[in-house]
């Protein structure tokens, strides 16, 4: 069990989130944020459901595994291409992770079958009812790919870990957490990385890897091997809620990590998803609206918020983002730098995949 020293708790208490009563913007120019992003309207949506993909599922039999919805993509650059791992659903509603590649980051060729899916393996108990959802993918120092994804058993979402050398064949390592947290709701693992060219590689801080995770309760965990994780706890021994929702803002209902966290000289940049509350939310946005914000965390103390965006930088305003399986959703999960620009991949209305392009490489 990881407990945070009292000194770190004191440091954290000095860091008032922007937008809280009495708080003043730390950086009115927003120069610390990764901005601006522009939706690639000529290409979007870059992936849509298709009935052409069939798969001999070891549990369900022959299925058209992505004929209903495709959404929530992770992204990585490998062998001169952008690769996305995305959540796909067929008629049964079971989720599987598909794979697609692109030479320009906009037009993708799909792999013919899912690459992570419920199987007759040790993880079936966690995955068979709901499936494998919402991936994030990074590299490690040994050239492996490390995948965090959500297993859903029909009742509880659990954060899982898998590794691969080629993005196609994955070894599942099971739940990221053991003990009491294994039985609790965990998802959306954003591991702190350092950028190395077009690669994002997990980077230890003070001898440990760090990961932001979960919706509603935005938590933090550490690991020595990127497979087994321990949640950071507060002085009372409870999982420490690092980031909270803000009444009256786009993130008034809940906050949830987006793509991998990026370790920079000025701190740890984390792009995140926020949901607008049905009461006491931003009156300019629909209730339940998913929009995107940015956080800068202290690189010496990853629990501490240095800066927080006053408002969203991405929100649903295109028809395919407003209407779908779940309306009014832009859900960011994949971020890469490719050919001297940033590409941010996101799910739209839990039904399609889209991309926004970012500033020139810096």
Secondary structure, DSSP 8 states (H G I E B T S, - for coil): -EE--HHHHHHHHT---TTSTT---S-TT-TTS----EE-TTT-SSB---SS--EEETTTEEE-TTSSEEEEEEEEEETTEEEEEEEEE-TT--EEEEEEEESSSSS-EE-SS-SB---SSTTHHHHTTTEEEEEEEEE-TTS-EEEEEEEE-SS-EEEEEEEESSSSSEEEEEES--GGGGGS-----EEEEEEETTEEEE--BTTBEEEEE-SSSBEEEEESSSSS-EEEE-TTSSB---B---TTSTTSSEEEE-S-EEEETTEEEEEEEEE--SSSS-TTS-TT-EEEEEEEE-SS-TT-EEEE-SS-SEE--SHHHHSSSSSSBEEEEEEEEETTEEEEEEEETTTEEEEEEEEE--
